[in-house]
Amino acid sequence: MQSESPFNSIPPVIVIIVLAIAGIEAVMTLAEMGIAGGGDAIGWRIAALDKYAYSPAVLDWIVARGDMSFGMLRRFVTYAFIHGSFVHALFAIVILLALGKFVGDAWNPVSLILVLLASTILAAVAHGLLDTRNTPLYGAYPTIYGLIGAYTYVMWLRFKREGKNKWWAFRLIGVLLAVQLFFGVTLGGAPHWMADVSGFVIGLGLSPILGPGGWTGFLKRMRHRSN
């Protein structure tokens, strides 16, 4: 009997993102342990954050100088692949695999790619507009929160179809925000929650158009509601 790879049921785009994050983090962790790269490698993570992370200053520079160079624009995406530590990356990988599998079962691949990309880029823009401390943004969590928005929409449709309380669909985001608020108050840390919440709102907002049923299904629901 031939065993099936566990990656077969996970959307390819999620697998690619996870492998990229894992590969980058493996290099960073091995460098910090002194196993790879020699003596200078211990600073690779800081150098990567400096080169690929995003901050409000990036948006200010683009608006003020009109600098649309690749080096500036890539930061709206590359920040999601650089993490602050091994644990930071590990949690991102686990959540991406779990949510990616669930959402991927209900969404078509192109729509999934679009919501991931939109959540990542627009969450960075929101962070640039809302954060007044010029806090660097890094890690896949705004992207993950975009997936949580897509997950919430799928659960909303499921609960509606089954006649259950549709607001239960928001339990996951409620729990995650409560946990994030608790750790933010007790331990401090960077105010990345604005980008995370923005990612969720973007993912949820795009779901009626990109999610199950797509634009056609969205129009049918609107017509049914108006009647």
C-alpha positions as CSV (number, residue, x, y, z in Angstrom):
1,M,0.0,0.0,0.0
2,Q,1.5,3.3,-1.1
3,S,1.6,6.0,1.5
4,E,0.5,9.5,0.5
5,S,2.6,12.5,1.4
6,P,1.0,14.8,3.9
7,F,1.8,17.7,1.7
8,N,-0.5,16.4,-1.1
9,S,-3.6,17.8,0.6
10,I,-2.0,21.2,1.3
11,P,-2.3,23.9,-1.4
12,P,1.0,24.3,-3.3
13,V,1.3,28.0,-2.5
14,I,1.2,27.2,1.2
15,V,3.8,24.6,0.8
16,I,6.1,27.0,-1.1
17,I,5.7,29.7,1.6
18,V,6.3,27.3,4.4
19,L,9.4,25.8,2.7
20,A,10.8,29.4,2.1
21,I,10.2,30.4,5.7
22,A,11.7,27.1,7.0
23,G,14.7,27.4,4.7
24,I,15.5,31.0,5.7
25,E,15.0,30.3,9.4
26,A,17.2,27.2,9.2
27,V,20.0,29.3,7.8
28,M,19.5,32.0,10.4
29,T,19.4,29.5,13.3
30,L,22.4,27.5,12.2
31,A,24.3,30.8,11.8
32,E,23.4,31.9,15.3
33,M,24.5,28.5,16.7
34,G,27.9,29.0,14.9
35,I,27.3,26.0,12.7
36,A,27.1,27.9,9.4
37,G,28.7,30.9,7.9
38,G,31.6,31.5,10.3
39,G,32.1,34.2,12.8
40,D,30.3,36.9,10.8
41,A,27.2,34.9,10.3
42,I,25.8,35.7,13.8
43,G,24.7,39.0,12.4
44,W,22.8,37.6,9.4
45,R,19.4,37.9,11.0
46,I,19.9,41.6,11.8
47,A,21.3,42.1,8.3
48,A,18.3,40.3,6.7
49,L,15.8,42.4,8.8
50,D,17.6,45.6,7.8
51,K,17.4,44.6,4.1
52,Y,14.0,42.9,3.8
53,A,11.8,43.9,6.7
54,Y,9.2,46.7,6.3
55,S,8.7,49.8,8.4
56,P,6.5,53.0,8.1
57,A,9.7,54.8,7.0
58,V,9.6,52.8,3.8
59,L,6.1,54.1,3.0
60,D,7.1,57.6,3.9
61,W,10.1,57.4,1.6
62,I,8.1,56.1,-1.3
63,V,5.4,58.8,-1.0
64,A,7.9,61.6,-0.3
65,R,10.5,60.7,-2.9
66,G,8.4,58.7,-5.4
67,D,11.0,55.9,-5.1
68,M,9.3,52.9,-6.7
69,S,12.5,50.9,-7.0
70,F,12.4,47.1,-6.5
71,G,14.4,47.4,-3.4
72,M,11.7,49.5,-1.8
73,L,8.6,47.7,-3.1
74,R,9.9,44.2,-2.4
75,R,9.7,44.9,1.4
76,F,5.9,44.9,1.2
77,V,6.2,41.1,0.6
78,T,9.6,40.0,1.8
79,Y,9.0,41.0,5.4
80,A,6.7,38.0,5.8
81,F,9.5,35.6,5.2
82,I,11.9,36.9,7.9
83,H,11.3,36.2,11.5
84,G,12.7,37.3,14.8
85,S,13.6,33.9,16.2
86,F,13.2,30.2,15.6
87,V,10.1,30.0,17.8
88,H,8.6,33.0,16.0
89,A,9.0,31.2,12.6
90,L,8.0,27.8,14.0
91,F,4.6,29.0,15.2
92,A,4.0,30.8,11.8
93,I,4.8,27.5,10.0
94,V,2.4,25.4,12.1
95,I,-0.5,27.9,11.8
96,L,0.1,28.3,8.0
97,L,0.0,24.5,7.5
98,A,-3.2,24.1,9.6
99,L,-5.1,27.1,8.2
100,G,-3.8,26.6,4.7
101,K,-5.1,23.0,4.6
102,F,-8.6,24.1,5.8
103,V,-9.0,27.1,3.6
104,G,-7.4,25.4,0.6
105,D,-10.1,22.7,0.7
106,A,-12.8,25.4,0.1
107,W,-11.0,27.9,-2.0
108,N,-9.6,27.7,-5.5
109,P,-5.8,28.1,-5.8
110,V,-5.9,31.5,-7.7
111,S,-8.2,33.0,-5.1
112,L,-6.1,31.7,-2.3
113,I,-2.9,33.3,-3.8
114,L,-4.7,36.6,-4.3
115,V,-6.0,36.8,-0.7
116,L,-2.5,35.9,0.7
117,L,-0.8,38.5,-1.4
118,A,-3.4,41.2,-0.7
119,S,-3.3,40.6,3.0
120,T,0.5,40.7,3.1
121,I,0.8,43.9,1.1
122,L,-2.2,45.9,2.4
123,A,-1.4,45.0,6.0
124,A,2.0,46.5,5.5
125,V,0.4,49.6,4.1
126,A,-1.9,49.8,7.0
127,H,1.0,49.4,9.4
128,G,2.8,52.2,7.7
129,L,-0.2,54.5,8.0
130,L,-1.2,53.6,11.6
131,D,2.1,53.0,13.4
132,T,3.7,56.3,14.7
133,R,6.8,54.6,16.2
134,N,8.3,53.5,12.9
135,T,8.3,49.9,14.2
136,P,9.9,47.3,11.9
137,L,7.4,44.8,10.6
138,Y,8.5,41.2,10.0
139,G,7.1,37.7,10.1
140,A,4.2,35.9,8.3
141,Y,1.5,36.8,10.9
142,P,-0.3,39.5,8.9
143,T,-0.5,36.9,6.1
144,I,-1.7,34.4,8.6
145,Y,-4.4,36.8,9.8
146,G,-5.5,37.2,6.2
147,L,-6.0,33.4,6.2
148,I,-7.9,33.6,9.5
149,G,-10.2,36.1,7.7
150,A,-10.8,33.6,4.9
151,Y,-11.3,30.8,7.5
152,T,-13.8,32.9,9.4
153,Y,-15.8,33.4,6.2
154,V,-15.8,29.7,5.4
155,M,-17.1,29.0,8.9
156,W,-19.7,31.7,8.6
157,L,-21.1,30.1,5.5
158,R,-21.0,26.6,7.1
159,F,-22.8,27.7,10.3
160,K,-25.4,29.6,8.2
161,R,-26.0,26.4,6.1
162,E,-26.3,24.3,9.2
163,G,-28.6,26.7,11.0
164,K,-26.1,27.5,13.7
165,N,-25.1,30.8,15.3
166,K,-23.0,32.4,12.5
167,W,-21.2,34.6,15.0
168,W,-19.4,31.5,16.3
169,A,-17.2,31.9,13.2
170,F,-15.4,34.7,14.9
171,R,-14.3,32.7,17.9
172,L,-10.8,32.0,16.5
173,I,-10.0,35.6,15.8
174,G,-11.5,36.6,19.2
175,V,-9.3,34.2,21.1
176,L,-6.2,35.1,19.2
177,L,-6.7,38.8,19.7
178,A,-7.3,38.2,23.4
179,V,-4.1,36.2,23.7
180,Q,-2.2,38.9,21.8
181,L,-3.6,41.6,24.0
182,F,-2.6,39.7,27.1
183,F,1.0,39.1,26.1
184,G,1.2,42.7,24.7
185,V,0.2,44.1,28.1
186,T,2.2,41.8,30.3
187,L,5.3,41.3,28.2
188,G,5.3,44.4,26.0
189,G,6.7,44.0,22.4
190,A,6.3,45.6,19.0
191,P,2.8,46.9,18.1
192,H,2.4,44.5,15.2
193,W,-1.2,43.9,16.1
194,M,-2.3,46.8,13.8
195,A,-0.9,44.9,10.8
196,D,-2.4,41.6,12.1
197,V,-5.9,43.0,12.5
198,S,-5.6,44.7,9.1
199,G,-4.6,41.4,7.5
200,F,-7.7,39.8,9.1
201,V,-10.0,42.6,7.9
202,I,-8.5,42.4,4.3
203,G,-8.8,38.6,4.2
204,L,-12.4,38.7,5.5
205,G,-13.4,41.6,3.3
206,L,-12.1,39.9,0.1
207,S,-13.7,36.5,1.0
208,P,-17.2,37.2,-0.4
209,I,-15.7,38.0,-3.8
210,L,-12.7,35.5,-3.9
211,G,-14.0,32.8,-1.6
212,P,-16.4,29.8,-2.2
213,G,-18.8,30.7,-5.0
214,G,-16.7,33.7,-6.0
215,W,-18.2,36.8,-7.5
216,T,-21.2,34.9,-9.0
217,G,-22.0,33.5,-5.6
218,F,-21.6,36.9,-4.0
219,L,-24.1,38.5,-6.5
220,K,-26.6,35.7,-5.9
221,R,-26.5,36.2,-2.1
222,M,-27.0,39.9,-2.6
223,R,-30.0,39.4,-4.9
224,H,-31.5,36.9,-2.5
225,R,-31.0,39.3,0.4
226,S,-32.6,42.2,-1.5
227,N,-35.6,40.0,-2.3
